[in-house]
Amino acid sequence: MLSRIVTATLALSLMLPAGVMAAGADYPTKPVRILASEPGAQVDLAARLIAQGLTPILGQQVIVDNRPGIVSVETAARATPDAYTLLFYTSAVWVLPLLQKVSFDPIRDFSPVTIATNAPLFLFVHPAVPAKSARELIALAKAKPGELNYGSAPSGTTNHLAAELFKSMAGVDIVSVRYKGTAPAALGVVTNQVQMMFASGPVGMPQVKSGRLRVLGVASAQPSALAPEVPTIAATGLPGYEAASLGCIWVPAGTPAALISRLSREIVRLLGKPEAQERFLAAGIEKIGSTPQEAAAYIKSDMAKWDKLIRDAGIRQN
């Protein structure tokens, strides 16, 4: 579904009726803020690139307001629905409520503006692992049940769920080893404490170039522009497999539809600019850009997918 959004969204997002554009013609008349998580993360970087690009487009300063963890999500849920407060966050907005009690409802409290970005996940293994493809890794895991380990950040994070989805779809027994974060997990694979992990390009690709890791595939439905030579996991051993690390933009529920449409149109247009795409790719991020309707449909579908996995695997937040 995500691949269809990537290919179809630009044309759809530009086909807006004139009345929609006119309805938000006086917006904005003051600065706009984008709530995001801690500084330094990929999501924060993407939010800043979007804010910089939107400032001249909207004619008002667009600032990034960093809040720790899900505080940014909670703050956005309580904000006035006037399109002056946006939220830029990962799919944790709709996955976290599947794992623990939270103070917000991803469907009731937010209206999606666009699925803006994807930080593609790659499957990395230690060079000592005798597998050169996802298919060979699956065969190895089936031959040695419980002997392979994968490293991940805490329970419920994107790379953890990507690995659990791999296990579930492949029908293999690979042991989960949880680390405090992605960087320690990557070090665990480099030192062969664990044999594999799912991680973004900036985390693992430098280790591939130095020969300390091997990349077997990308978790996206289509090859990634970040590493077009790397095949998809779906095409090399696990048909239908897809896991994405998305960056999405929301506004509080009740925000006028005309303003949501205007924001979506401007952000998608910004993401389509070659200079913007170059800056995102340099940060290990791909642009997507969807209509609000496509985003809402994808979120509901993705929630159902992860809810089933979480229930079947008995995953709980650590």
BELQUIZI-V908915 format. One record per pair of residues at least 24 apart in sequence whose ideal C-beta (glycine too) atoms are under 7 Angstrom apart, sorted by the first residue. I is the first residue (numbers start at 1). GAP is how many residues later the second one is. Records with the same first field share a line. If there is no record, write none. Layout:
BEGIN
I: GAP ; GAP
END
This chain:
BEGIN
1: 297 ; 300
2: 219 ; 240 ; 242 ; 296
3: 218 ; 219
5: 110 ; 283 ; 285 ; 289 ; 293
6: 282
9: 259 ; 280 ; 281 ; 282 ; 285
10: 258 ; 262 ; 279
12: 279
13: 251 ; 252 ; 255 ; 276 ; 278
14: 251
16: 245 ; 249
20: 238 ; 241
21: 241
23: 235
24: 234 ; 235 ; 238
27: 56 ; 232 ; 235
28: 30 ; 32 ; 56
30: 30 ; 54
31: 29 ; 30 ; 32
32: 26 ; 28 ; 30 ; 52 ; 54
33: 30 ; 32 ; 51 ; 52
34: 28 ; 30 ; 31 ; 52 ; 54
35: 30 ; 32 ; 37 ; 40 ; 41 ; 50 ; 51 ; 52
36: 28 ; 30 ; 36 ; 52 ; 53
37: 29 ; 30 ; 32 ; 35 ; 52
38: 28 ; 30
39: 27
42: 77 ; 158 ; 241 ; 242 ; 243
43: 45 ; 46 ; 47 ; 204
45: 238
46: 42 ; 70 ; 71 ; 201 ; 234 ; 239
47: 41
49: 227 ; 230 ; 231
50: 38 ; 66 ; 217 ; 220
53: 217 ; 223
54: 212 ; 213 ; 216
57: 209 ; 213
58: 208
70: 26 ; 32
73: 31
74: 29 ; 30
76: 174 ; 176
77: 27 ; 32 ; 33 ; 175
79: 173
81: 170 ; 171 ; 172 ; 173 ; 174
82: 173
83: 168 ; 172 ; 176 ; 180
85: 167
86: 27 ; 163 ; 165
87: 162 ; 163
88: 159 ; 161
89: 159
90: 68 ; 155 ; 156 ; 157
91: 67 ; 155 ; 157 ; 211
93: 155
94: 205 ; 208 ; 209
95: 61 ; 211
96: 60
98: 208 ; 209 ; 212
99: 57 ; 211 ; 216 ; 217 ; 218
100: 217
108: 145
109: 143 ; 144
110: 140 ; 142 ; 143
111: 139 ; 140 ; 142 ; 144 ; 149 ; 181
112: 136 ; 138 ; 180 ; 183 ; 184 ; 187
113: 136 ; 137 ; 138 ; 147 ; 150 ; 151 ; 154 ; 179
114: 135 ; 150 ; 153 ; 154 ; 175 ; 176 ; 178 ; 181
115: 131 ; 133 ; 173 ; 175 ; 180 ; 183
116: 131 ; 132 ; 133 ; 151 ; 155 ; 172 ; 173
117: 129 ; 130 ; 163 ; 168 ; 169 ; 170 ; 171
118: 102 ; 126 ; 127 ; 128 ; 168 ; 170
119: 81 ; 126 ; 165 ; 166
120: 80 ; 81 ; 98 ; 99 ; 100 ; 104 ; 106 ; 166
121: 37 ; 38 ; 41 ; 77 ; 78 ; 79 ; 98 ; 122 ; 124
122: 77 ; 79 ; 82 ; 93 ; 96 ; 108
123: 73 ; 75 ; 92 ; 93 ; 94 ; 96 ; 110
124: 65 ; 72 ; 73 ; 75 ; 80 ; 89 ; 90 ; 91
125: 70 ; 71 ; 89 ; 91
126: 63 ; 66 ; 69 ; 87
127: 84 ; 87
128: 64
129: 66 ; 67
131: 85
133: 83 ; 103 ; 104
134: 82 ; 83 ; 99 ; 102 ; 103 ; 104
135: 101 ; 102
137: 79
138: 32 ; 34 ; 99 ; 100
141: 31 ; 32 ; 33
142: 30
145: 28
146: 27 ; 29
148: 26 ; 47 ; 48
149: 25 ; 26 ; 28 ; 45 ; 46
150: 24 ; 26 ; 27 ; 44 ; 46 ; 47
151: 26 ; 28 ; 34 ; 37 ; 38 ; 43 ; 46
152: 24 ; 26 ; 27 ; 33 ; 45
153: 26 ; 28 ; 29 ; 32
154: 24 ; 164
155: 160 ; 161 ; 162 ; 163
156: 159 ; 161
158: 87
159: 38 ; 39 ; 40
161: 82 ; 145 ; 148
162: 36 ; 57 ; 81
163: 35
164: 145 ; 149 ; 151
165: 76 ; 78 ; 144
166: 72 ; 75
168: 141 ; 144 ; 145
169: 69 ; 72
170: 68
178: 140
189: 24
200: 45 ; 84
201: 25 ; 26 ; 83
202: 82
219: 24
220: 24
224: 62
225: 56 ; 61
226: 55 ; 58 ; 60
248: 47
260: 32
261: 31
264: 27 ; 28
END
